[in-house]
């Protein structure tokens, strides 16, 4: 994925607004956002230091440095010595933090305000930084970084479109092979194989064919149960391209839906049509969440509608803001949303339809090119 200089300019403006001279980033997807480097595994120690008005410094182990030959990385690459120790460290060893501290000193910001990701630091790591940099101040920079990542640039949007094209292959495959008699697992594996053949990357690829009441859960896993003729079947597809996620879901029926199942499907179908009217730049997330809830209560079936109704999506499958009546935030141009309304009844099953939208100055653009009329 191309890293644009405009993204770095936005980062520097954000740092100035937050009053920090440097930021230390240790979360894998945020490191990729700031440097363009996609770490091959979650557990491999990878970090990034950004000093205001300077290019990022990507910090990786000496062994990992060899993987960067073919990578397009924004900024300078610094290494630390790989360490083998009897003590267990979750990811980041003392050698990593020594490299971070030394780089901060070399940059002359050891007595400045430094932004951290407090939700991605252990107590020991925070104490280490405070002791090693006694003249520095520290501030949680995670919320600011999330706000930056919510608005996607043209390179990110193009990468998401490519992920969506693979996810659509998964849905089309599912519409052909999901039938009564197959197990959830069998159908899911067939769909995943089709997506891998179409270029789907290992990280994040998931085809979940789900029936019954457990289908309402966002991370439900396909099991050995066979699809019955009376079942509603949710086909929930996620896939990534260059680290960026797409999610699409459709609901089908194994035979002929009951009156209640048809009503539930129509209720979710009508709700998805409402998105084109309410996903407008400048609208508060709370207002959108309330509109979705009110619409379903007024016109939907007597089934439970589950929150959140959608969320931002990008380098993480689920990013804030979450579309609910009690959420904060405002839609902005360049945001990409995964809208995931789902309703369920303990006896009749669950219905889910998921599409992805780009917020533009002219309203929402549906990035998904698939029919929702599947029943």
N, C-alpha and C positions, 0 to 999 in steps of 0.2 A: 504494500500500500504506500502510495506517495505521501510523504510528510511535507506539508506546505509551510513556508515561512510565515504566512498569515496566522497560523495556529500558534506559533511561538510568540508573535506579537500580542496575541490575545492573552497568552499566559503572563507575559511581562506586565501588561496593563492590569491584570487581575492581582498580581503580586504587589504592584504599587497601590492599588485600592485597598488591599488587605494589610498594608504596612509591613510587609516582610521583605527581607533582602535575599533570602534563599529559601528553597523548599527541598526537603528530603522525601523522596517517594519510594515506597517499598511494595506497593500493591502491583501485581503483575500487569493488569490491564491498564493501569495508570502509567506505568513505565512505558508500555507500548504507545500510549497516547502521546507521551512527551518526547519519545525518541524514535518511534517507528519500529522498535525491536520487539518481536513476539517471542517470548521465552518458551522453549519447548515443553516445559513441565512446571506445574505450580510450585513444586517443592524445591526447584533450583533457585538459589539465591541470586536475585537480580534487583538492582536499585538504580536510582537516578537522582542526581543533584542538579538543581537549576539555580544559578545565581542571577539576580536581576540584570537584564540587558546583556546577558551572555548566553551562548549556546549550551544546551544540556550536556551533562557528563553522564554517560551510561557506565554503570559499575557492575562488572561481571567477574566471575572467577577466571583464573588463568586457563583452565581447561575449556571453559565455556567460550573463551575468546576465539577459539578455533572455529566455532560455528558461525562467526560473524563475517566470514570471508565473502559470502554471497548476499549478505544482508545490506539493505539500504538503511543506514542509521543516521539520524540527525544528531550532530554533536560529536564530542570526543569520547573515545572509549578508554576507560581506566580499569585496571584489573587488581585483584587481590589474590593472595595465595590460597589455594585449596587446602582445607584443613581436615585431618582425621583425628578424632578425639573420642575418648570413652564417654564424655559427657554428651547428653542428647540436647541438640538444638533444633527447634522447630524448622527453621530455614536459615536464619542469618547468624553466622558464627562471629566470634570476636574479631577475626581478621577482616570481615566485611565492614564492621563498624569502625575499626581502626582506619580503614581506607576512607570512609566517609568523613571522619573527624579530621584526618590529615588534609583532605581536599578542601574542607571548609577553612582550615587555617591557611592553606596555600592561597585561597581566594580572598583572604582578608576580611571575612565576614564572621569571625569567631566571636565578636562582641555585638552582633546584630540580632534582630528579631528573625527567627527561623521558623518556617512553616513545617509542620509534621502531619502525618496521618495517624492521629491518636488511636483510631480504631484498628490500626494495623501495627501497633507497637506493643510489645510486652512491657510489664513494669520494669523488668531488668534492663531492657533496651533503653527505656526512657531515663532510668537512673544513670546508665552508662553515659548517655549524651549530656545530661546535666553535670555530671562529675568531670567529664572531659572538656566541656565548654562552659566553665563557670560564669563567664561574662556574657553569655548569650541569653536571649529570651526565647520562649517557645510558644507557638500558637497552632491550634488545630486548623489545618488548611483543607481538610477533606471536603467540607461543604462547598468551598470555593471551587475545588477541582471538579466536583460533581456538576456545578452550574456551568463550568466551561464545557464539559463533555456533553451536556444536554443538547447544545447546538452543534450540529454536524456540518463540516465543510464539504465541498463538492467531491473530494476524494473519498471521504467516509461514506457519503450517500451512494456513490458509484459502487463501492465495495459491498454495501448492504443490498443493493439491487442484485448483485451477482449471487449473494447468499439466498435471496428470495427465489431466484430462478431455479436453484437446486431444490429448495423446499417445495416448489410447485411440482417438480417432477415426483417428489414423494407423495404428494396428494393425488396426482393423476394415477400413479401406480396403485395407491390404496383404493381408489374408486373402481379399479379393475379386479383387484384380488381379494378384497375383504368380503367374505361370504360366510354364511352360517356353516358351522362344522369345523372351521379352522379355530385354532387357539389364538388368543391374543398375541402370544409370543411368536408363533409361526408367522402370522401376518406382519408383525412389526419387523422381524428379521428380513423378510422379503423386501419390504419398503426401504429399509436401511441399505440393503445391498444395491438397490436401484439408485439411491442417492450417492453412494460411494462411487458407483460406476459413472455417474454424471459429474464427478469432481468434488463431491462433498468431503470436507476435511474431517479427520478423526475427532478433533476437539469439538465438542458441542453437538455432534450429530445424534439425533434421537428421533425415532419413530415410535410413538406410543399408540397402539390400538387398544382402546379401553371400553369396557362395557360395565353395566350395573352402576350401583351408587358410588363405588370408589372412583369412578371416572371423573367425579367433580373435583378431586384433589389435584392441585397444580403439578405435583411431582409424583403422581401415581405411576407405578411400573406395570407393564404388561405381564400377565401371569399365565398359568397353564389352563385357565378356564376356557371352554369352547364358546364361540359366539352362537347364541341361540336365535331362532327365527323371530322371537318377540323383542329382541334387544335393540335399543339405540346404541350406536357405535360411534365413539369420538375418535377421530384420527388427528392426533396432535403431533406436529412436525416441528423440530428445531434443527438448525444447521448453521455452521459458521463458514465464513470465507475470510481468510487473512485475519482471523480473530474477531470479526464482526458477525453478530447473530441475526438470524431471521426466525420468525415463528409464524406458522400458519396452522389453523385447525379447521376442520369441517366435521359435520355430523351426518351420518347415514343411518339407514335402518336395514336390518338383515332381511326383512320381508315386507310386511305391511304394518305401518305404525297405527297405534291406537288413537282414538280421538284426543286423549290427553297428551300423548306424545306429539301429535301433529300441532296441537295448540302451543305447546312449549317451543317447538321448532319455529313456528311462526312468530312467537313472541321475541325470540332472540334474533330472528331474521329481521324483523321490523326495527329492533334496537340498533342493529348494525347500519341500517339505512339512515338512522338519525345522526350517526357520527358526522356525515358530510355537512350537517347543519350546525353542529355545535363545536367542532374542533377548529376553532378560529383563533389566530394569533391575538394575544392580548386578553383572552378569556381566562379567568381564574380556574385552576384545577378543581377547586371546591365547587364552583358553579357547574362545571361539567359533570362532576360526580353526582351532584344533586339532580341534575337534569336526567341523567341515565336512570337513577333510582326511581325518580318520579314517573318517568315514562313507563318503566316496567311495572310499577305498582298500578298504574292507570290502565294499561293495555295488555300486560302480560298475563300468563296463567298463574294459578295459585301454587307456584313452585318457589323454592328459595333461590334468590339471585346472590351470587357470591362475590365478595370484594377481594382484591381490587378489580375494577372493570377494565383496567389497562395500565400501561406503564411505559416509560421511556425504554428504549432498547438500543444497543450499540455494541461496545466491547464487552458488556455484560448482558446476559439475557434479560435480566430484570434490573432496571436502574430507576432511581427517583426522577420525576415525581410519580407517585402512584395515584391513579384516578379513582378517588373515593370522595364522598361528601365531606369528610373531615380532614382532607389533605390541604397543604399549602402550596403556593407556587402559581406561575402563570405560563400559558403556552407562548412560545416564541418561534419566529420563523427559523427554519432549519432543524427543529426538533423532529425526531422520528419516534412514533408511538406504536406500540403493539397493543391493539384493542382486543381484549380477551373475555367478552361476556360469557358467563356460564351459569346455567340454572339447573337444578336437580330436584328430583323427588325420590324418596327412599324406595318406592315400589316401581316407578316407571323408568328410572334411569336418569341420564344427564344429557344436556345439549350444550355444545360449545361451538362458536364460530370465531376465528381469530384472523384478523387482517392487519396490515401495517400501513401507517399513514405518515406522509411527510407534510409538515406544516409550512405553507407558503403564504406569500402576501395575498394570493388569490383564493385562499382557502385550503382545505386538506386535499392532498393528492393520494389516492389509494395506490400503493405500490404493488399490490397483489393483483394478478390478472387471472383470477379463477372465479367461476360462478359460485355463489353461495347456495343456490337452489339445488340441493343434493337429496331431497326427500320428496 
